[in-house]
Amino acid sequence: MSETADPPITFYRLQGCPYCERVTRLLNEYGLEYRSRFVEPMHSERNVVKRVAGVRTVPVVVDDNTGVTMAESANIVDYLESTYGEGERPDAAAAGAGGDD
């Protein structure tokens, strides 16, 4: 049955979004299973994200393991690090030091 079960984390994202890529890198780094749901490019048409998180911005993560639904990449990164991380990541200083690209 586990072969057909959906991953516990659903990740709402936009193609080419640097904030979404930041979350993607961390999900992959921690080896977390997740399902990507790509959303509409037009902000006003992101109704699925609005229904799930109450906002139309991405990224948004829904973690069925903990019951958490969260938006904003910095908050998601903090959440993933505190929930699934095991100490300091090698790229943590670089990830935190950079601004918007």
N, C-alpha and C positions, 0 to 999 in steps of 0.2 A: 504494500500500500504506500510506503514512503516514496517509492519511485514516481508516483503520480501526484504526490502532495506538492502544493505550492510552497516555495521558500517562505520562511517566516517574515522576511523583510521585503516590503514593496517600496521601490524607489521611483518617485515621479521626477522626471528630468526633461531637459530640453537639449536637443542635439547642438553641440558646439558651445554649450554654456560653461564658462570656466569655473563657476561656483559648483555646478553639478559634477564637473570633472574632479574637483577637489574631494568631494564625497565619494565618488567612484573609486578613486585611488585608495582611500582609506578602507572602504568595504572590501576591496580586493586584497589589500595588504593584510587585513585581519582574517582573510579567508572566509568571510561571511557569505552565506547563500542569500541571494536576493533576486527579485524580479524587477527588471526595468520597465517602466511604463512611460513611453515618450509622449509628451503633451503637445498640444497645438502651439505653434509659434505666436499666434495672436493672443495677447494677454487676455482680452475680453472673451475668448473662446475656451479658456481653460476651466470649464465647468466641473470636470471630474476632480480637479485639484481643490476647487472651491468646496465641493461637497465633502471631500475627505478631511481637509485641513482648515477650512474657513478662509483661505487666502487663495489668490491666483498666481502667486509667485512660486518659483522652483529654485532650488530643490526642496522636496518634501520626502520624508521617510516615515513609513508606517511600520512599526516593529511589533509583530504579533507576539513575540516572546515576552515583551514587557508591557504591552498595551499602550506604548508611546506613539503619538503622532506629532511630528515636529517639522517646522520649516526653518529656513535661514541656515546657510552652509556652516557658519561659525558655530552655531548652536548644535547642529547635527554632528560636527566633528567633535566638539566637547562631549556630547552624549556618547558617541561611539567609543571614544577614548576611555571615558569613565566606566562604561558598561562592558566593553569587550577588550579593551587594551590591557596589555601586561607590561606596564612600566613605560619608560621613555622610548619613543620611536626614533630611529636614526635621523629621520628628516623632520622631526618636530620643530627644531629651531628654524629651519628653512621655511616650513609651512606657516609658522606663526609670524615670521619676520616680513614676509612679502605683503605688498598691497595688492590692489586690483591690477591685473595685467592688461 
